[in-house]
Amino acid sequence: MCSIVRTMLSAGLLVASFAAFSSAETWPRFRGPNGSGIGTAKTMPATWTEDDYLWRVELPKMGYSSPVVWNDRVYVTSGLEEDGTQVVQSRDTRDGRLVWERRFEAEAFKKHRLNSYATSTPTLDEKHIYVTWGGPGGSTAVALDRITGEDVWRYEMGPFVAMHQFGASPMLFDDLLIVLNDQDARRELLALNRDTGELVWRLEEETKVEEEATYSTYATPCLFQPDQGPCQLIVGRSELGVSSYDPRTGKLNWQLDLFKFRSVGSPILADGRIVAICGTSGVGRRAVAIRPGITEEGLEPEILYDVERYLPYVPTPLVHDGLLFLFADKSGVISCVDVATGKELWHQRVKKAKFYGSPVFAGGNIYCMTDGGEMIVVAAAREYKLLGRFELGEKTMSTPAVADGVMYLRTYSHLMAVGAK
């Protein structure tokens, strides 16, 4: 059974029920359940000051990874600037108190100016937290006991060589930890047993791009469960486009060769569709909506439309109530598109804003942090409305987490909580 137990296609809408992660107290991976970015908080302030934080704590400097939450614990990773040491912390959600900390020796290397030594967001379940990091000297996946921080297993994935370095986040499916490990010269997608760390399956091949090209993938896969047929692992991959695999075996179901450039933002489900993006810091960006293929029904995947302008390269889009919201990183333009038709409803440039984190939804609003350390809050509506813009006190390239009515914000060296008291 898929981790999202069953989706139902009704009136063209995809309704997902999350079996493993349905609790409002969890935010178990990058962008929450199935990477949707949708929080269940009924209310969330649209603006706040330092006095409104439930708590604010200092972290080892620094990291771009996002917090993950399970019940009364919030987890965050850091990579020390001086030597690359990997730091994993578990903190109490009530007051930010440190419960446990683990440090792992890792390498320092010349990293891209828009990356950190801790960019990959962990994933977790009731028993374990799973953390990945990497560099030219080697890349690693570890499982730690979620309660105590003790070692469970460790898996070495070999050197990671890419101009932008390591950064993709792992995700879970049933008893598997799935890691997308695409680099500049080779692609790798692998699944490990989440309890033992044993390799279950691996797909590996050399890339077709020119030697000097740098098209490593940073997107995190998501799961699609058709009304009929088995669950599909949906992967946005640099050079390839959008691919569907059987998550149990790694067998390719279908593939649309859509992308020429790098996949950084992750694919998401969008009311019976899949939205995926690719691009570079300059030209070549693409945001496309597709109807997924269903092999058992003889249904081939189909391109439905391309979003024409104001396209993101790094931030993952967000879908809520039939609306697709896109945050363009360098231009600072936020746009809203009718997810059924691809028609643009509005766009607005936020002056002096660059978005490298991804938006999340909470309490009827959309929240996204700028790299300069501001929170931008807009209404999740068919008309543009800026609800809040305010300083967080430090730069950030992270994405918020939302659980149990609280939003957790990570800046370069601080973790903060705001919301229900």
C-alpha positions as CSV (number, residue, x, y, z in Angstrom):
1,M,0.0,0.0,0.0
2,C,1.2,3.5,-0.8
3,S,2.2,5.8,2.0
4,I,-0.6,8.0,0.7
5,V,-3.2,5.3,1.0
6,R,-5.5,5.9,-1.9
7,T,-6.2,8.8,-4.0
8,M,-9.5,9.3,-5.6
9,L,-10.0,11.0,-8.9
10,S,-13.4,12.7,-8.7
11,A,-14.5,15.6,-10.9
12,G,-10.9,15.9,-12.0
13,L,-9.6,16.5,-8.5
14,L,-7.0,14.5,-6.7
15,V,-7.7,14.0,-3.0
16,A,-4.9,12.5,-1.1
17,S,-5.2,10.8,2.3
18,F,-1.9,10.4,4.1
19,A,-1.8,7.1,6.0
20,A,1.5,7.3,7.6
21,F,1.8,11.0,8.2
22,S,-1.8,12.2,8.7
23,S,-1.2,13.7,12.1
24,A,-1.2,17.5,12.5
25,E,1.8,17.0,14.8
26,T,4.1,15.8,12.1
27,W,6.1,17.5,9.3
28,P,8.2,14.5,8.3
29,R,10.2,15.6,5.3
30,F,11.1,18.6,3.0
31,R,7.9,20.6,2.6
32,G,5.8,18.3,4.8
33,P,3.6,15.4,3.9
34,N,4.4,14.2,0.3
35,G,6.2,17.5,-0.3
36,S,3.0,19.5,-0.6
37,G,3.9,22.4,1.6
38,I,0.4,22.4,3.0
39,G,0.1,22.8,6.8
40,T,-3.0,21.9,8.7
41,A,-2.9,25.0,11.1
42,K,-6.3,26.7,11.2
43,T,-4.8,30.0,12.1
44,M,-1.4,31.6,11.7
45,P,-0.4,35.2,12.2
46,A,0.3,37.2,9.1
47,T,2.8,39.4,10.8
48,W,4.8,39.3,14.1
49,T,7.6,40.8,16.1
50,E,10.4,39.3,18.2
51,D,8.0,39.4,21.2
52,D,5.6,37.1,19.5
53,Y,8.0,34.1,19.1
54,L,7.2,31.2,21.3
55,W,11.0,30.7,21.5
56,R,14.2,31.4,19.6
57,V,17.4,29.4,20.0
58,E,20.8,29.6,18.4
59,L,22.1,26.8,16.2
60,P,25.6,25.8,15.1
61,K,26.4,27.9,12.1
62,M,25.2,27.1,9.5
63,G,22.7,25.4,7.3
64,Y,20.0,25.7,4.6
65,S,18.1,22.6,5.6
66,S,14.5,22.8,6.9
67,P,13.2,21.7,10.2
68,V,11.2,18.4,10.5
69,V,8.8,17.7,13.3
70,W,7.4,14.6,15.0
71,N,5.0,15.2,17.9
72,D,7.0,17.0,20.6
73,R,10.3,17.1,18.9
74,V,11.7,19.3,16.1
75,Y,14.9,18.3,14.4
76,V,17.4,20.4,12.5
77,T,20.8,19.9,10.9
78,S,23.8,22.2,10.5
79,G,27.2,22.0,8.8
80,L,30.1,23.7,10.6
81,E,31.8,26.3,8.3
82,E,35.3,25.6,9.6
83,D,35.5,21.8,8.9
84,G,32.2,20.6,7.5
85,T,31.2,18.7,10.7
86,Q,27.6,17.5,10.4
87,V,25.4,18.4,13.4
88,V,22.0,16.9,14.1
89,Q,19.9,18.3,16.9
90,S,16.6,17.2,18.5
91,R,14.8,20.0,20.4
92,D,11.6,20.2,22.4
93,T,8.8,21.8,20.5
94,R,7.5,23.5,23.6
95,D,10.5,25.6,24.5
96,G,13.3,24.8,22.0
97,R,15.3,23.1,24.7
98,L,18.1,20.8,23.3
99,V,17.2,17.2,23.9
100,W,20.2,15.6,22.1
101,E,22.9,16.4,19.6
102,R,25.0,14.3,17.4
103,R,28.1,15.3,15.5
104,F,29.6,13.5,12.5
105,E,33.0,14.1,11.0
106,A,32.8,15.3,7.4
107,E,34.9,17.1,4.9
108,A,35.2,20.8,4.2
109,F,35.5,21.7,0.6
110,K,35.1,24.6,-1.7
111,K,31.3,24.9,-1.9
112,H,29.1,27.0,-4.2
113,R,28.2,30.4,-2.7
114,L,24.5,29.5,-2.7
115,N,25.0,26.2,-0.9
116,S,25.9,25.1,2.6
117,Y,27.3,21.9,4.2
118,A,23.8,21.1,5.5
119,T,21.3,21.8,2.7
120,S,19.6,18.4,2.6
121,T,16.5,18.2,4.8
122,P,16.2,15.1,6.9
123,T,13.1,12.8,6.9
124,L,11.7,10.9,9.8
125,D,9.2,8.4,11.1
126,E,8.1,7.2,14.5
127,K,11.3,5.4,15.2
128,H,14.1,7.0,13.2
129,I,15.4,10.2,11.7
130,Y,17.3,9.8,8.4
131,V,20.0,12.3,7.5
132,T,22.1,12.7,4.3
133,W,25.2,14.8,3.4
134,G,28.0,14.6,0.9
135,G,31.0,16.0,-0.9
136,P,33.8,15.1,-3.2
137,G,35.3,12.8,-0.6
138,G,32.1,10.8,0.0
139,S,28.4,11.0,0.7
140,T,26.5,9.4,3.5
141,A,23.1,8.4,4.7
142,V,22.5,7.7,8.4
143,A,19.6,6.6,10.5
144,L,19.5,7.6,14.1
145,D,17.1,6.6,16.9
146,R,14.6,9.5,16.9
147,I,14.2,9.5,20.7
148,T,17.8,9.0,21.8
149,G,19.9,10.0,18.8
150,E,21.8,6.7,18.9
151,D,23.2,5.1,15.7
152,V,20.9,2.7,13.9
153,W,22.8,2.3,10.6
154,R,25.1,4.1,8.2
155,Y,25.3,3.7,4.4
156,E,28.1,5.2,2.3
157,M,27.1,6.3,-1.2
158,G,30.5,7.3,-2.6
159,P,31.8,10.6,-3.8
160,F,29.4,13.4,-4.8
161,V,30.9,15.6,-7.6
162,A,28.9,18.5,-8.8
163,M,29.5,22.2,-9.3
164,H,26.7,23.1,-6.8
165,Q,27.6,20.2,-4.5
166,F,25.2,18.1,-2.4
167,G,21.7,19.2,-1.5
168,A,18.8,16.8,-2.4
169,S,16.6,15.5,0.4
170,P,15.6,11.9,1.1
171,M,12.0,10.7,1.4
172,L,10.2,7.6,2.7
173,F,8.0,5.0,1.1
174,D,6.7,2.1,3.1
175,D,9.8,0.4,4.5
176,L,12.2,2.2,2.1
177,L,14.3,5.3,2.4
178,I,14.6,6.7,-1.2
179,V,17.6,8.9,-2.1
180,L,18.0,10.8,-5.3
181,N,21.8,11.0,-5.8
182,D,22.1,12.6,-9.3
183,Q,25.4,14.3,-10.0
184,D,27.1,16.0,-12.9
185,A,28.6,12.9,-14.5
186,R,26.2,10.2,-13.4
187,R,22.6,9.7,-12.2
188,E,21.7,7.4,-9.2
189,L,18.4,6.7,-7.6
190,L,18.5,4.2,-4.7
191,A,16.3,2.7,-2.0
192,L,17.5,1.5,1.3
193,N,15.7,-0.6,3.9
194,R,14.7,2.0,6.5
195,D,15.3,-0.4,9.4
196,T,18.7,-1.9,8.4
197,G,20.2,0.4,5.8
198,E,20.6,-2.5,3.4
199,L,20.4,-1.6,-0.3
200,V,17.1,-2.8,-1.8
201,W,17.5,-1.4,-5.4
202,R,19.6,1.1,-7.2
203,L,19.4,2.7,-10.7
204,E,22.6,4.2,-12.0
205,E,23.7,5.5,-15.4
206,E,26.0,8.1,-16.9
207,T,24.6,11.4,-18.0
208,K,24.4,12.4,-21.6
209,V,25.2,16.0,-21.2
210,E,28.6,17.5,-22.2
211,E,31.5,17.1,-19.8
212,E,31.5,20.7,-18.8
213,A,27.7,20.8,-18.1
214,T,26.6,20.8,-14.4
215,Y,23.1,19.3,-14.1
216,S,22.9,17.6,-10.8
217,T,19.4,17.2,-9.4
218,Y,18.2,18.7,-6.1
219,A,14.5,17.9,-6.3
220,T,12.8,15.6,-3.8
221,P,10.5,13.0,-5.3
222,C,6.8,12.7,-4.4
223,L,4.2,9.8,-4.5
224,F,1.2,9.5,-6.8
225,Q,-1.4,6.9,-6.1
226,P,-3.9,6.5,-9.0
227,D,-7.4,5.3,-8.4
228,Q,-6.4,2.1,-10.1
229,G,-3.0,0.5,-10.1
230,P,0.1,0.7,-7.8
231,C,1.7,3.8,-6.2
232,Q,4.1,5.7,-8.4
233,L,7.3,7.5,-7.4
234,I,7.4,10.8,-9.3
235,V,10.9,12.2,-9.9
236,G,11.9,15.4,-11.6
237,R,15.4,14.9,-13.0
238,S,17.9,17.2,-14.6
239,E,18.3,16.3,-18.3
240,L,15.5,13.7,-18.2
241,G,12.3,15.6,-17.2
242,V,9.6,13.8,-15.2
243,S,9.9,10.1,-14.6
244,S,7.6,7.6,-12.8
245,Y,9.0,4.5,-11.1
246,D,7.7,1.6,-9.1
247,P,9.0,2.6,-5.6
248,R,9.2,-1.0,-4.6
249,T,11.6,-2.1,-7.4
250,G,12.8,1.0,-9.2
251,K,11.2,-0.2,-12.4
252,L,10.5,2.7,-14.8
253,N,6.8,3.1,-15.5
254,W,6.9,6.1,-17.9
255,Q,9.0,9.1,-18.6
256,L,8.5,12.5,-20.3
257,D,11.7,14.0,-21.7
258,L,10.9,17.6,-20.8
259,F,13.9,19.2,-19.3
260,K,17.2,20.4,-20.7
261,F,18.4,21.9,-17.5
262,R,18.7,21.4,-13.8
263,S,15.8,20.2,-11.5
264,V,16.1,22.1,-8.2
265,G,12.4,22.7,-7.3
266,S,10.5,19.5,-6.6
267,P,7.6,18.0,-8.4
268,I,4.2,18.3,-6.7
269,L,0.7,16.9,-7.1
270,A,-1.7,19.4,-8.4
271,D,-5.4,18.4,-8.5
272,G,-4.9,15.3,-10.6
273,R,-1.9,16.7,-12.3
274,I,1.8,16.8,-11.6
275,V,3.7,20.2,-11.8
276,A,7.4,20.1,-12.3
277,I,10.0,22.7,-13.0
278,C,13.6,23.1,-14.2
279,G,16.0,25.8,-15.2
280,T,19.2,27.6,-14.6
281,S,20.1,31.0,-13.1
282,G,19.6,32.4,-16.6
283,V,17.6,31.1,-19.5
284,G,15.9,27.7,-20.0
285,R,13.4,27.7,-17.2
286,R,10.3,25.6,-17.6
287,A,7.2,24.9,-15.4
288,V,4.9,22.3,-16.9
289,A,1.7,20.5,-15.8
290,I,1.2,16.9,-16.9
291,R,-1.4,14.2,-16.6
292,P,0.5,11.2,-15.1
293,G,0.4,8.0,-17.0
294,I,-1.3,4.9,-15.6
295,T,0.2,1.8,-17.2
296,E,-2.5,-0.5,-16.0
297,E,-5.1,1.5,-17.8
298,G,-3.0,2.0,-20.9
299,L,-3.0,5.7,-20.2
300,E,0.1,7.5,-21.4
301,P,1.4,10.7,-19.7
302,E,0.4,13.9,-21.3
303,I,1.7,17.5,-21.3
304,L,-1.3,19.7,-20.3
305,Y,0.3,23.1,-20.4
306,D,3.4,25.2,-19.8
307,V,3.3,28.1,-17.4
308,E,4.5,30.9,-19.7
309,R,6.3,33.4,-17.5
310,Y,7.7,34.3,-14.0
311,L,9.1,30.9,-13.6
312,P,11.0,29.6,-10.5
313,Y,14.3,27.9,-10.7
314,V,14.9,27.0,-7.0
315,P,11.6,27.3,-5.1
316,T,9.1,24.5,-5.3
317,P,5.6,25.7,-6.3
318,L,2.6,25.3,-4.1
319,V,-1.0,24.3,-4.9
320,H,-4.0,25.1,-2.8
321,D,-7.7,25.1,-3.6
322,G,-7.2,24.9,-7.4
323,L,-4.6,27.6,-7.5
324,L,-0.9,27.2,-8.4
325,F,1.5,29.7,-6.7
326,L,5.0,30.3,-8.0
327,F,7.8,32.3,-6.4
328,A,10.5,33.3,-8.9
329,D,13.8,33.3,-7.1
330,K,15.9,36.1,-8.6
331,S,13.2,38.4,-9.9
332,G,11.1,38.3,-6.7
333,V,7.9,37.9,-8.7
334,I,5.0,35.9,-7.1
335,S,2.4,34.6,-9.6
336,C,-0.9,32.7,-9.3
337,V,-2.1,30.4,-12.0
338,D,-5.4,28.5,-12.4
339,V,-4.2,24.9,-12.0
340,A,-6.9,23.5,-14.3
341,T,-6.1,25.7,-17.3
342,G,-2.7,27.2,-16.8
343,K,-4.1,30.7,-17.1
344,E,-2.3,33.4,-15.1
345,L,-4.6,35.1,-12.6
346,W,-2.1,37.6,-11.2
347,H,1.5,38.4,-10.7
348,Q,3.3,40.8,-8.4
349,R,7.0,41.7,-8.0
350,V,8.1,42.0,-4.4
351,K,10.8,44.7,-4.5
352,K,14.3,43.7,-3.3
353,A,13.3,40.1,-2.7
354,K,14.9,36.9,-3.8
355,F,13.4,33.6,-3.0
356,Y,15.5,30.5,-2.5
357,G,13.4,28.8,0.1
358,S,10.0,27.4,-0.9
359,P,6.5,28.6,0.1
360,V,4.2,26.8,2.6
361,F,0.5,27.2,3.4
362,A,-0.9,27.7,6.9
363,G,-4.0,29.3,8.2
364,G,-5.2,30.5,4.8
365,N,-2.0,32.3,4.0
366,I,1.2,31.5,2.0
367,Y,4.6,32.1,3.7
368,C,7.9,32.3,2.0
369,M,11.3,33.6,3.3
370,T,13.6,35.7,1.3
371,D,17.4,35.2,1.2
372,G,17.8,38.5,2.8
373,G,15.9,37.3,5.9
374,E,12.4,38.7,5.4
375,M,9.1,36.8,5.7
376,I,6.7,37.5,2.9
377,V,3.0,36.6,3.5
378,V,0.4,36.7,0.8
379,A,-3.2,35.5,0.7
380,A,-3.9,32.2,-0.9
381,A,-6.5,33.8,-3.2
382,R,-7.4,34.5,-6.8
383,E,-6.4,38.2,-6.2
384,Y,-3.0,39.4,-4.9
385,K,-3.0,40.6,-1.4
386,L,0.2,41.2,0.6
387,L,-0.6,40.5,4.2
388,G,2.9,40.8,5.8
389,R,6.5,41.7,5.1
390,F,8.9,41.8,8.0
391,E,12.5,41.0,9.1
392,L,13.5,37.7,10.7
393,G,16.8,39.0,12.0
394,E,19.1,36.9,9.8
395,K,19.5,35.7,6.3
396,T,18.0,32.3,5.3
397,M,17.6,30.0,2.3
398,S,15.4,27.5,4.2
399,T,11.7,26.5,4.1
400,P,9.4,26.7,7.1
401,A,7.8,23.7,8.8
402,V,4.3,23.7,10.1
403,A,3.0,21.3,12.8
404,D,0.4,21.3,15.5
405,G,-0.5,25.0,14.9
406,V,3.1,26.2,15.1
407,M,5.5,27.4,12.3
408,Y,9.2,26.6,12.7
409,L,11.6,29.0,10.9
410,R,15.2,28.3,10.3
411,T,17.7,31.0,9.5
412,Y,21.5,30.6,9.0
413,S,22.1,30.0,12.7
414,H,18.8,30.3,14.6
415,L,15.6,28.2,15.0
416,M,12.4,30.0,15.9
417,A,8.8,29.0,16.6
418,V,5.6,31.1,16.1
419,G,1.9,30.3,16.3
420,A,-0.4,28.8,18.8
421,K,0.5,29.5,22.4
